[in-house]
Amino acid sequence: MSTPASPNPSDAPTSSVCRVPSTEEKLVRLLAGTVSLTGLALGFFVSPWWYLLTVFAGLNVIQSAFTGFCPPEIVYRWTRQ
């Protein structure tokens, strides 16, 4: 049997899906998207070798999801001090 739903909304489990990202996270996402789209455009209009820039950005996002290490965040924190 399933447990009954809590009548009080404050008792409901919290979810990180609705969390508002910090300014730092927004800037990192903006940078990743910009680098990816720039690599795609340069690969299409200039040389296919530029697609490697998009690959690099994608791999960096994937590794940061697993390790928590993101170089742009480190640079951002360093410039804010």
C-alpha positions as CSV (number, residue, x, y, z in Angstrom):
1,M,0.0,0.0,0.0
2,S,1.1,3.5,-0.7
3,T,1.3,6.1,2.0
4,P,-1.3,8.8,2.0
5,A,-0.4,12.2,0.7
6,S,0.4,14.8,3.4
7,P,-2.4,17.3,3.9
8,N,0.2,20.0,4.7
9,P,2.2,21.2,1.6
10,S,5.1,22.1,3.8
11,D,5.5,18.5,4.7
12,A,5.9,17.5,1.1
13,P,9.5,16.4,0.1
14,T,11.5,19.2,-1.5
15,S,12.7,18.8,-5.1
16,S,15.8,20.4,-6.6
17,V,13.9,20.7,-10.0
18,C,12.3,24.0,-8.9
19,R,15.5,25.5,-7.5
20,V,16.5,28.8,-9.0
21,P,20.0,28.7,-10.4
22,S,22.6,31.1,-9.0
23,T,24.1,33.9,-11.2
24,E,27.3,31.8,-11.4
25,E,25.4,28.8,-12.7
26,K,23.6,30.9,-15.3
27,L,26.9,32.4,-16.5
28,V,28.5,29.0,-16.9
29,R,25.5,27.7,-18.8
30,L,25.5,30.8,-21.0
31,L,29.2,30.3,-21.7
32,A,28.7,26.6,-22.6
33,G,25.8,27.4,-24.9
34,T,27.7,30.3,-26.6
35,V,30.9,28.1,-27.1
36,S,28.8,25.3,-28.5
37,L,26.9,27.5,-31.0
38,T,30.0,29.3,-32.0
39,G,31.7,26.0,-32.7
40,L,28.8,24.9,-34.8
41,A,28.7,28.1,-36.8
42,L,32.4,28.2,-37.4
43,G,32.4,24.5,-38.4
44,F,29.6,25.1,-40.9
45,F,30.9,28.3,-42.4
46,V,34.7,28.2,-41.9
47,S,36.2,24.7,-41.5
48,P,34.9,21.3,-40.1
49,W,37.8,21.3,-37.7
50,W,35.9,23.9,-35.6
51,Y,33.4,21.2,-34.7
52,L,36.1,20.1,-32.2
53,L,35.3,23.3,-30.2
54,T,31.7,22.0,-29.8
55,V,33.0,18.6,-28.8
56,F,35.3,20.1,-26.2
57,A,32.4,22.2,-24.7
58,G,30.1,19.1,-24.5
59,L,32.8,17.0,-22.9
60,N,33.5,19.7,-20.4
61,V,29.8,19.9,-19.4
62,I,29.6,16.1,-19.1
63,Q,32.8,15.8,-17.0
64,S,31.6,18.6,-14.7
65,A,28.3,16.8,-14.1
66,F,30.2,13.8,-12.8
67,T,33.1,15.4,-11.0
68,G,31.7,18.8,-9.9
69,F,34.9,20.4,-11.4
70,C,34.1,23.2,-13.8
71,P,37.0,25.5,-14.8
72,P,34.7,28.5,-15.8
73,E,33.3,28.5,-12.3
74,I,36.8,28.7,-10.8
75,V,37.7,31.6,-13.1
76,Y,34.4,33.4,-12.2
77,R,35.0,33.0,-8.5
78,W,38.5,34.2,-8.9
79,T,37.5,37.4,-10.7
80,R,34.8,38.2,-8.2
81,Q,37.2,38.5,-5.3
